[in-house]
Amino acid sequence: MNHIIVDKTYTVELLVTGSGVGTQSQQLYFPILQVLDQKLTQKVETYLVSNLTKSPGNVALANTNLIKVCYLNLQVGDVQQIWNIPLIDLINTRQSSGGGDPFVPFSYEFNNLPIIWAKSYVFIADLTKVAAANEALVFNIGYTDIPAKKPTPAMAKQRSAAHYTPHQFGR
C-alpha cells in the first residue's frame, strides 16, 4: 500500500439504487460538499465490501461487478479535466492471495487540484450490475487548504510605502 501524506480527509457516500430498471447507464453527481469548497484535492480512493462492510450511512458497499463498470469524472474550474478514471483503479488495497482481482497498491495523486465536487460525477456504464436495492460508493478524499498568496516584492514595497509617512517620525 502506498502512503500519501495528506493534510485532511473527508468521506463521501453516493447511493446507487436499483431503481434504474430499463436504463443502461447513469451519472451520479456528488452532493454539495461545503467542507471541500475552496480546498485542493490531494487524493481520492474508494472501497469494496471486502474492505468495509457498511458505508457511513449503514448501506452495503457496492459489489465488485458494479465497481468495475463505474468511472470517476472530475470538474476543475470550468473544465471537465479528469475523464473516466475506473473506480477499480482507486482501490488502495489488495485482496488476499487467490482472491481474484489484484487491485492497485497505490492511490491516484491529484496534484492539489481545486475540484468542484458538485459538478463532478460517477458514470455507471451498466446498471444491471447493481445487485441490491441500495448499494453505496464510498470515497475517501484527501485535501488541503488553498495556501494564502505569498507577498511579491512589489506588494511588500506598496505595503511599506503605504504605512510610512514623514510626520510619523517628526519630519
C-alpha positions as CSV (number, residue, x, y, z in Angstrom):
1,M,0.0,0.0,0.0
2,N,1.3,3.4,-0.9
3,H,1.2,6.1,1.8
4,I,0.5,9.7,0.7
5,I,0.9,12.5,3.1
6,V,-2.4,14.4,3.2
7,D,-3.5,17.2,5.5
8,K,-7.1,16.2,5.9
9,T,-9.6,13.6,4.7
10,Y,-13.3,13.6,4.1
11,T,-15.5,10.5,3.4
12,V,-18.3,10.9,0.8
13,E,-21.0,8.4,0.1
14,L,-23.0,8.1,-3.1
15,L,-26.1,5.9,-3.0
16,V,-26.8,3.7,-6.1
17,T,-30.4,2.5,-6.2
18,G,-31.7,-0.5,-8.1
19,S,-34.5,1.7,-9.4
20,G,-32.7,2.3,-12.8
21,V,-34.5,-0.6,-14.4
22,G,-34.8,-0.1,-18.1
23,T,-31.9,2.3,-18.3
24,Q,-28.5,1.2,-19.3
25,S,-26.3,3.8,-17.6
26,Q,-26.4,6.7,-15.1
27,Q,-24.5,9.7,-13.9
28,L,-24.4,10.1,-10.1
29,Y,-23.4,13.6,-9.2
30,F,-21.7,14.4,-5.9
31,P,-23.7,16.4,-3.4
32,I,-22.6,20.0,-2.4
33,L,-19.7,19.3,-0.2
34,Q,-19.1,22.5,1.7
35,V,-16.2,21.1,3.6
36,L,-14.3,20.6,0.3
37,D,-15.2,24.1,-1.1
38,Q,-12.1,26.2,-1.8
39,K,-9.9,23.2,-1.0
40,L,-7.2,21.4,-3.0
41,T,-7.7,17.7,-3.6
42,Q,-4.6,15.5,-3.0
43,K,-6.0,12.0,-3.4
44,V,-9.2,10.0,-3.9
45,E,-9.7,6.4,-3.0
46,T,-12.7,4.0,-2.9
47,Y,-13.5,0.7,-1.2
48,L,-15.1,-2.7,-1.8
49,V,-17.3,-4.7,0.5
50,S,-14.2,-6.8,1.3
51,N,-12.6,-3.6,2.8
52,L,-15.7,-2.2,4.6
53,T,-18.9,-4.0,5.3
54,K,-21.1,-0.9,5.6
55,S,-21.0,2.7,4.4
56,P,-21.1,5.6,6.9
57,G,-24.9,5.7,6.2
58,N,-25.2,2.0,7.1
59,V,-25.7,0.8,3.5
60,A,-23.9,-2.2,1.9
61,L,-20.9,-1.2,-0.2
62,A,-21.0,-1.6,-4.0
63,N,-20.3,-5.1,-5.2
64,T,-17.1,-5.8,-7.3
65,N,-19.1,-6.1,-10.6
66,L,-20.6,-2.7,-10.1
67,I,-17.3,-1.1,-9.2
68,K,-15.8,-2.5,-12.4
69,V,-18.3,-0.5,-14.5
70,C,-18.0,2.8,-12.7
71,Y,-15.9,5.8,-13.7
72,L,-14.9,9.0,-11.9
73,N,-15.2,12.3,-13.7
74,L,-13.9,15.5,-12.1
75,Q,-14.6,19.1,-12.8
76,V,-11.7,21.6,-12.2
77,G,-12.8,25.2,-12.6
78,D,-14.9,25.5,-15.7
79,V,-13.3,22.5,-17.3
80,Q,-14.1,18.7,-17.1
81,Q,-10.5,17.9,-16.6
82,I,-10.4,14.3,-15.3
83,W,-12.3,11.9,-17.5
84,N,-13.4,8.3,-16.8
85,I,-11.0,7.1,-14.2
86,P,-12.1,3.5,-13.5
87,L,-13.1,3.2,-9.8
88,I,-11.4,-0.1,-9.7
89,D,-8.1,1.8,-10.0
90,L,-9.0,3.9,-6.9
91,I,-9.0,0.9,-4.6
92,N,-5.9,1.2,-2.4
93,T,-5.8,-2.4,-1.1
94,R,-5.0,-5.8,-2.5
95,Q,-7.2,-8.8,-1.9
96,S,-5.5,-11.8,-0.2
97,S,-3.7,-14.2,-2.4
98,G,-6.1,-16.2,-4.5
99,G,-8.8,-13.5,-4.1
100,G,-9.3,-12.7,-7.7
101,D,-8.6,-9.1,-8.9
102,P,-5.2,-7.7,-7.9
103,F,-6.2,-4.1,-7.1
104,V,-3.7,-1.4,-7.5
105,P,-1.5,-0.9,-4.4
106,F,-1.4,2.9,-4.7
107,S,-3.7,5.9,-4.8
108,Y,-4.1,8.5,-7.6
109,E,-2.4,11.7,-6.6
110,F,-4.2,14.8,-7.9
111,N,-1.5,17.5,-7.6
112,N,-3.6,19.7,-5.4
113,L,-6.4,20.3,-7.9
114,P,-9.3,22.7,-7.0
115,I,-12.0,20.2,-7.8
116,I,-15.6,21.4,-7.9
117,W,-17.3,18.4,-6.4
118,A,-20.9,19.5,-7.1
119,K,-20.2,19.4,-10.8
120,S,-18.2,16.1,-10.6
121,Y,-19.8,12.7,-11.0
122,V,-19.5,8.9,-11.2
123,F,-20.6,7.4,-14.5
124,I,-22.1,3.9,-14.2
125,A,-21.9,2.2,-17.5
126,D,-24.1,-0.8,-16.8
127,L,-26.9,-0.6,-14.2
128,T,-27.6,-4.3,-14.4
129,K,-24.6,-4.8,-12.2
130,V,-26.4,-3.2,-9.2
131,A,-27.1,-6.3,-7.1
132,A,-29.1,-4.9,-4.2
133,A,-31.9,-2.4,-3.8
134,N,-29.3,0.1,-2.5
135,E,-25.5,0.0,-2.7
136,A,-23.1,2.7,-1.7
137,L,-20.0,4.0,-3.4
138,V,-17.7,5.4,-0.7
139,F,-14.9,7.8,-1.4
140,N,-12.1,9.0,0.9
141,I,-10.9,12.3,-0.3
142,G,-7.6,13.7,0.9
143,Y,-7.4,17.5,0.7
144,T,-5.6,20.6,1.9
145,D,-6.4,24.3,2.3
146,I,-5.6,26.7,-0.5
147,P,-2.5,28.4,0.6
148,A,-2.5,32.2,1.2
149,K,-0.9,34.2,-1.5
150,K,2.7,34.9,-0.8
151,P,3.6,38.6,-1.0
152,T,5.6,39.6,-4.0
153,P,8.4,42.2,-3.8
154,A,6.1,44.7,-5.4
155,M,3.4,44.0,-2.8
156,A,5.9,44.4,0.0
157,K,7.1,47.8,-1.4
158,Q,3.5,49.0,-1.7
159,R,2.8,47.9,1.8
160,S,5.8,49.7,3.3
161,A,5.1,52.9,1.3
162,A,1.5,52.9,2.4
163,H,2.5,52.6,6.1
164,Y,5.3,55.2,6.1
165,T,4.6,58.9,6.3
166,P,7.3,61.5,7.2
167,H,5.3,63.1,10.0
168,Q,5.3,59.8,11.9
169,F,8.9,60.3,12.7
170,G,8.8,64.1,13.4
171,R,9.9,65.2,10.0
